[in-house]
Amino acid sequence: MKKNYSIIPKLLAKDTRLARYALYSFARQYKAKRIDRRLYRGNAGKVALLYFRITPLCNLHCVMCGQRGDKGILKGKFAAEEAKTIVPVQRYKELIDEIKGHHPALYFWGGEPFMYPDFMELIQYAVKNKCLASVNTNGTFLAKHAEQIVRDEWPALFVSLDGFEDINDEIRGKGSYRRVVDGFAAINAEKKKQGKHLPHMGIVTTVSNKNYLYLDKLAEAAKNFGLSWHIINLGTYTNDKIVETHKKELREKLGVESRCLEAYNTGYNEGIDGDKFNIILEKIHAMKNGYPIITVPAINPKKITEYYANPEVVVRKNCPVPWSQANIDYNGNVHFCADYNEYKIGNIKENSFNEIFTGERAKKFRKELKNSPDGIFRGCLRCYQNMLFGERVIGY
């Protein structure tokens, strides 16, 4: 499978500004991996990538989702109560003013980010301040906001789509596929009408035992969506043993109780046949769609079955994320791991981001992570951030 930075040359041909930002971000990640993590101990350089889980609310219930899925932790009355704690838009604007000199990439997600009350205003502010703002969305609100998205020149949209119509709707909810396709059409129509080329749009597909044999049908259909990329995420999965080991590890090393990892112990990895899946992937990569199709992680095809059947096998190690990235939760809490937010290093309602990123709790996390076996906690074994940025284990 191709390396993840293979997306850069094709982006460069389409949009030199966006490609420069992407290349700068990759360079910062590489520095964090090769230099900062090794030399800075608990300290870190400038933040290169900042995630905003901006709301706990979502209008879909995707089965494998760690938030709203079968074992998700942000559902029903609990999510509704948590939504009362969201960060006001003015504080986010102040934060953008604070960190824009670092030139980090900004990545907004949720929940469903369009359900944040002042979302359009916030992205408009980020773009006006020349931030590379990208949005991960389920795509069901794109048609409604297409005119402003194009007018404000949002840089990038990452839209979740997990299969062709019937397969996708079984996973994500009835009618969701058609709403995404209509959203793409609305964005493309507005681009033509307004004479603009932004936003770049791509789809993100999470692999499960419900869709892996049919992803070529989605890739074929996507040729007509006006995309700039297609990311095939091999998925975040775990098992009982990893969950218990991770709980013990975090309790002893960081003094917190882990509850998030269990949400990914869903079984949707079970029974995936790596040989059959590789045939599908080869078919997809052979397509002439006019945009890059990459997998995260890029992995030896012979190891796909093992990736899913044995989540305890290490395929990426020495996670560099805490040395260059951070996640800001909907309630202002800051942590390093997007999906595992138990260990808080601070809150932006109380302190500046720089104070938090360079503070003692941040240093402690980095030291404990670095000193752990393989430079990861057990809950990191299939974590998306580690799969994307961690050091590739030989043979995988």
C-alpha positions in Angstrom: 0.0 0.0 0.0 1.2 3.5 -0.7 2.6 5.8 1.9 0.2 8.4 3.3 2.2 11.3 2.0 1.6 10.2 -1.6 -1.4 12.6 -1.5 0.9 15.6 -1.6 2.0 15.5 -5.3 -1.6 15.3 -6.6 -2.7 18.1 -4.2 0.2 20.2 -5.4 -1.0 19.9 -8.9 -4.5 21.0 -7.9 -3.9 23.6 -5.2 -0.4 24.8 -4.4 -1.4 26.7 -1.3 -3.2 23.7 0.3 -0.3 21.5 -0.7 2.2 23.8 1.0 0.2 23.7 4.2 -0.1 19.9 4.0 3.6 19.5 3.3 4.5 21.9 6.2 2.2 19.9 8.5 3.8 16.6 7.5 7.3 18.1 8.0 6.3 19.2 11.5 5.0 15.7 12.2 8.3 14.2 10.9 10.3 16.5 13.1 8.2 15.6 16.2 8.8 11.9 15.4 12.5 12.0 14.7 13.7 14.9 16.9 11.3 16.2 19.5 10.2 12.9 20.9 13.8 11.7 21.2 15.4 14.9 22.6 12.7 16.9 24.3 11.7 14.3 26.9 8.5 15.8 28.4 8.8 19.1 26.5 7.5 19.8 23.0 7.9 22.3 20.2 5.1 24.2 18.5 1.8 22.6 18.0 1.4 21.5 14.3 -2.1 19.9 14.3 -5.0 20.9 16.6 -8.2 18.9 16.7 -11.5 20.3 17.9 -14.2 17.8 19.0 -16.6 20.7 19.0 -19.9 19.0 20.0 -21.0 15.8 21.6 -24.2 15.8 19.5 -24.8 13.9 16.3 -27.8 13.1 14.1 -26.6 9.6 13.1 -25.9 6.4 14.9 -23.1 4.6 13.0 -22.8 1.1 14.5 -19.0 1.0 15.0 -18.7 4.6 16.3 -17.0 5.0 19.7 -19.4 7.9 20.5 -22.8 7.0 19.1 -22.4 3.4 18.0 -23.4 0.1 19.7 -21.0 0.7 22.6 -20.7 4.5 22.2 -20.2 6.7 25.2 -22.0 9.9 24.0 -25.6 9.0 23.5 -29.1 10.0 24.6 -29.6 12.1 27.7 -25.9 12.0 28.6 -24.9 13.7 25.3 -27.7 16.2 25.7 -26.4 17.1 29.2 -22.8 17.3 27.9 -23.9 19.7 25.2 -24.7 22.3 27.8 -20.9 22.5 28.6 -19.7 23.5 25.1 -17.1 26.2 24.7 -18.5 29.6 23.5 -17.5 30.7 20.0 -15.8 33.8 21.4 -13.3 31.6 23.4 -12.5 29.6 20.2 -11.9 32.9 18.4 -9.5 34.0 21.1 -7.8 30.6 20.9 -7.3 31.0 17.1 -5.8 34.4 17.7 -3.5 32.8 20.3 -2.1 30.0 18.2 -2.3 31.2 14.6 1.3 32.4 14.8 2.3 28.7 15.1 0.5 28.0 11.8 -1.1 24.7 12.9 -3.6 22.8 10.8 -7.0 22.9 12.5 -9.3 19.9 12.3 -12.9 20.2 13.4 -15.0 17.1 14.1 -17.7 15.9 16.6 -20.2 14.4 17.1 -21.4 16.2 14.0 -19.7 19.6 13.9 -22.6 21.3 12.0 -24.6 20.8 15.2 -22.4 23.3 17.1 -24.6 26.5 17.3 -22.1 28.9 15.9 -20.2 26.6 13.6 -20.4 28.6 10.4 -19.2 31.7 12.1 -16.3 29.9 13.7 -15.0 28.4 10.4 -15.4 31.7 8.7 -13.2 33.3 11.4 -10.6 30.6 11.1 -10.4 31.0 7.3 -10.2 34.8 7.5 -7.3 34.4 9.8 -5.6 32.3 7.2 -5.8 29.0 9.1 -5.9 25.7 7.3 -9.3 24.6 8.6 -10.6 21.2 7.7 -13.9 19.7 8.7 -14.8 16.1 9.3 -18.6 15.7 8.8 -21.2 13.0 8.1 -22.2 15.2 5.2 -25.9 15.4 5.9 -25.8 19.2 6.4 -23.7 20.1 3.3 -26.6 20.9 0.9 -28.1 23.3 3.5 -24.9 25.3 3.9 -23.3 24.8 0.4 -23.6 28.5 -0.6 -21.8 29.8 2.5 -19.2 27.0 2.5 -18.1 27.9 -1.0 -18.4 31.7 -0.4 -16.2 31.6 2.7 -13.7 29.3 0.8 -13.4 26.5 3.4 -10.2 24.7 2.5 -11.2 21.0 3.1 -14.1 18.7 3.9 -13.6 15.1 5.1 -16.9 13.4 4.6 -17.7 10.0 6.2 -19.1 7.4 3.8 -18.9 3.7 4.4 -20.2 2.0 1.3 -22.5 2.3 -1.6 -26.1 3.2 -0.8 -27.6 0.1 0.9 -24.4 -0.9 2.7 -23.7 2.7 3.9 -27.3 3.2 5.1 -27.2 -0.1 7.1 -24.1 1.2 8.9 -24.9 4.9 9.2 -28.6 5.2 9.0 -31.4 5.1 6.4 -31.1 7.9 3.8 -27.6 9.1 4.9 -26.0 8.1 1.6 -28.3 10.1 -0.6 -28.0 13.1 1.7 -24.2 13.0 1.3 -24.4 12.6 -2.5 -26.8 15.5 -2.6 -24.4 17.6 -0.5 -21.5 16.9 -2.9 -23.7 18.0 -5.8 -24.8 21.2 -4.0 -21.1 22.1 -3.2 -20.0 21.4 -6.8 -22.9 23.5 -8.2 -22.0 26.4 -5.9 -18.3 26.2 -7.0 -19.4 26.5 -10.6 -21.8 29.3 -9.9 -19.4 31.3 -7.8 -16.3 30.5 -9.9 -14.4 29.0 -7.0 -12.4 25.8 -6.5 -12.7 25.4 -2.7 -13.5 23.5 -0.7 -11.5 20.4 -1.6 -13.7 17.4 -0.7 -12.8 13.8 0.2 -14.4 10.8 1.7 -13.3 8.8 4.7 -14.4 5.2 4.8 -14.1 3.1 8.0 -13.6 -0.6 7.3 -15.7 -3.2 9.1 -16.9 -6.7 8.5 -20.1 -5.1 7.2 -18.6 -3.3 4.2 -15.1 -4.5 3.3 -16.1 -6.8 0.5 -18.1 -4.1 -1.2 -15.9 -1.0 -1.0 -15.0 -1.2 -4.7 -18.6 -0.3 -5.5 -18.3 2.9 -3.4 -15.0 3.8 -5.1 -16.6 3.4 -8.5 -19.5 5.6 -7.6 -17.3 8.2 -6.0 -15.7 9.0 -9.4 -18.5 11.4 -10.0 -18.5 13.2 -6.7 -15.9 15.8 -7.5 -13.4 14.6 -4.9 -9.8 15.3 -4.1 -9.0 12.2 -2.1 -10.5 9.0 -0.6 -9.1 7.7 2.7 -9.8 4.1 3.7 -9.5 3.9 7.4 -8.8 0.3 8.5 -10.6 1.0 11.7 -10.0 1.3 15.5 -10.7 -2.0 17.1 -9.7 -3.7 20.4 -10.6 -6.7 22.6 -11.2 -7.6 26.2 -7.6 -8.2 27.1 -6.4 -4.9 25.7 -9.1 -3.0 27.4 -8.2 -4.5 30.8 -4.5 -4.0 30.3 -5.1 -0.4 29.2 -7.2 0.3 32.3 -4.6 -0.9 34.6 -1.8 1.0 32.7 -3.6 4.3 32.9 -4.6 3.8 36.5 -1.0 3.1 37.6 0.8 5.5 35.3 -1.6 8.5 35.1 -4.0 8.0 37.9 -7.1 8.0 35.8 -9.8 5.4 35.0 -10.2 4.5 31.4 -13.8 4.2 30.0 -13.5 5.2 26.4 -11.6 2.2 24.9 -14.4 -0.3 25.6 -16.5 1.7 23.0 -14.2 0.2 20.3 -14.6 -3.4 21.5 -17.4 -3.9 19.1 -16.5 -7.1 17.2 -16.9 -5.4 13.8 -13.3 -6.4 13.0 -14.0 -10.1 13.4 -14.0 -12.4 10.4 -12.4 -10.0 8.0 -10.6 -12.0 5.4 -7.3 -10.2 4.5 -6.8 -12.0 1.2 -10.3 -11.1 0.0 -10.0 -7.6 1.2 -6.6 -7.2 -0.5 -8.2 -8.1 -3.8 -10.8 -5.4 -3.3 -8.1 -2.9 -2.4 -6.0 -3.8 -5.4 -9.1 -3.2 -7.6 -9.7 0.1 -6.0 -6.1 1.3 -6.3 -6.1 0.4 -10.0 -9.0 2.7 -10.7 -8.3 5.9 -12.5 -10.4 8.2 -10.4 -8.2 11.3 -10.8 -7.4 11.6 -7.1 -5.3 9.7 -4.5 -6.9 6.7 -2.6 -4.9 5.9 0.5 -5.3 3.5 3.4 -4.6 4.4 7.1 -2.4 2.7 8.1 -0.6 1.8 4.9 0.1 -1.9 5.7 1.7 -5.0 4.2 -1.2 -6.8 2.4 -0.1 -10.1 3.8 -0.7 -8.7 7.3 -4.3 -7.5 6.9 -5.9 -10.6 8.4 -3.6 -10.4 11.4 -4.4 -6.6 11.8 -8.0 -7.5 12.4 -7.9 -10.9 14.0 -5.2 -10.0 16.5 -5.5 -6.4 17.7 -2.7 -7.1 20.2 -0.1 -7.2 17.4 2.0 -4.0 17.2 1.9 -2.4 13.7 2.9 1.1 14.7 5.0 2.2 17.7 6.6 5.2 19.3 3.6 7.5 18.9 4.8 11.1 18.4 1.4 12.8 18.7 1.8 14.5 22.1 4.9 16.3 20.8 3.1 18.1 18.0 -0.7 17.7 18.4 -3.5 18.2 20.8 -7.2 17.7 21.0 -9.7 20.2 22.4 -12.9 18.6 23.6 -16.4 20.2 23.4 -16.2 21.2 27.1 -12.8 22.9 26.7 -10.7 20.0 28.2 -7.4 19.5 26.4 -5.9 16.0 25.9 -3.6 14.3 23.5 -5.7 11.4 22.3 -8.7 12.1 20.1 -10.7 9.1 21.2 -9.4 8.6 24.7 -10.0 11.7 26.7 -9.6 10.5 30.3 -6.3 12.2 31.0 -6.9 16.0 30.9 -3.8 18.3 30.6 -5.9 21.4 31.0 -9.0 23.4 30.0 -9.0 26.4 27.6 -11.8 28.0 29.6 -9.3 28.3 32.4 -5.8 28.7 30.8 -4.1 29.7 27.6 -3.4 26.9 25.2 0.3 27.4 25.4 0.3 27.1 29.2 -1.6 23.8 28.8 0.6 22.4 26.0 3.8 23.1 27.9 2.4 22.4 31.4 3.4 19.7 33.9 0.5 17.4 33.2 1.4 17.4 29.5 5.0 16.7 30.3 4.0 13.8 32.6 1.9 12.2 29.8 4.8 12.5 27.3 7.3 10.9 29.7 4.9 8.0 30.6 4.1 7.3 27.0 7.7 7.4 25.8 8.8 5.0 28.6 6.0 2.5 27.9 6.7 -0.7 25.9 6.9 0.2 22.1 6.4 3.8 23.0 2.6 3.4 23.3 -0.1 2.5 25.8 -2.0 -0.7 25.0 -5.0 1.4 24.0 -2.9 2.9 21.3 -2.5 -0.4 19.4 -5.2 0.5 16.7 -5.6 4.2 17.5 -6.1 6.2 14.4 -3.6 8.8 15.4 -0.9 6.2 16.1 -1.8 4.4 12.8 -1.3 7.7 10.9 1.7 9.1 12.6 3.4 6.3 14.5 6.6 4.5 13.5 6.0 1.6 11.2 7.0 -1.8 12.6 9.2 -3.7 10.2 7.2 -6.3 8.3 3.9 -4.3 8.5 
